[in-house]
Amino acid sequence: MAVIKTRRISYKELLDGSTSSIQSKYLVKCDRLMDTSSAIAAIAAKPIPQDYWIWKLTADANVNDSHWIDVDIEYQIPNRPDAEPNPLLRKSILTSSYDEITEAYFQDSDDEFVVNTAKQRFENFPMRRNGNLLLQITKNFSAFPAVAYDNIKYTRNQSAITIKGTTYAAGTLLFLPATVAENNEFSPATGINYHFFITTFRLLADHGTHLHKIDSRGYFKKNGSKLEKIYNPTDGTIPTSPWPLDVNGGMKPDPGDAPHIMTFKPYALSEWGIDFS
């Protein structure tokens, strides 16, 4: 169980923001097939660049010859805030973007209803651009509770949640399906090979608490427990666009009257029980 020779095949220095890193790839030949532990020990014993420490060190048997081991090593400046040798103790990483969509709308920015000059709804709603803040939080966990994540997909946060100093009120975040990658990482600092799951959560923010609103219109009105067809009170004709209705489903007097606005809750509330820190 010995290393016969080592050969460095690539070397790269990187600067990412305030973090400096050095990445190297080695080929290590051992006298035993697939001896990744000896190959890792040999590369870990090499002189560490000044002011750096070993951040990642992984090894796999070479696909062409199992006596040779492919080893990847990365050194980083040790004063990073998340420079923690145990991947399960590292802080989460937050990135954000916008989930842009095009949607139909029935009221404009002045709360005017979208109708023509005859106070009738257009055959098709006009479209507008919209979007929501999309938070992506990546964190390492010791387990992947697939069933639990599946049960809370497309639910809203039942309680307020604080993420990186910002508090999001109950109902304002929507849990989108999480992505998970299984990983192993050896830490020379602790001598432990950690097995963990790199989990990325996607949370869609909406200060309107993800409610859907639409005006109440139709071609029928409620009369007690019965539905009756609506006729224009001016000329007795059947309306060519849905007539505005009141909160009880009754017919508003004029086609230009403001209809009752209905609010729907397409997404249930749920306690997620996830530490995003």
Secondary structure as UniProt FT lines:
FT   STRAND          3..16
FT   TURN            17..18
FT   STRAND          19..30
FT   TURN            33..34
FT   HELIX           36..44
FT   TURN            50..51
FT   STRAND          53..61
FT   TURN            66..67
FT   STRAND          68..76
FT   TURN            78..79
FT   TURN            81..82
FT   HELIX           87..89
FT   STRAND          93..104
FT   TURN            109..110
FT   TURN            117..118
FT   STRAND          127..141
FT   HELIX           146..151
FT   TURN            152..154
FT   STRAND          156..157
FT   STRAND          161..163
FT   TURN            164..165
FT   STRAND          166..168
FT   TURN            170..171
FT   STRAND          173..187
FT   TURN            188..191
FT   STRAND          192..205
FT   TURN            207..210
FT   STRAND          212..215
FT   STRAND          217..218
FT   STRAND          220..223
FT   TURN            224..225
FT   STRAND          226..229
FT   TURN            233..235
FT   STRAND          243..245
FT   TURN            247..248
FT   TURN            255..256
FT   STRAND          261..264
FT   STRAND          269..270
//
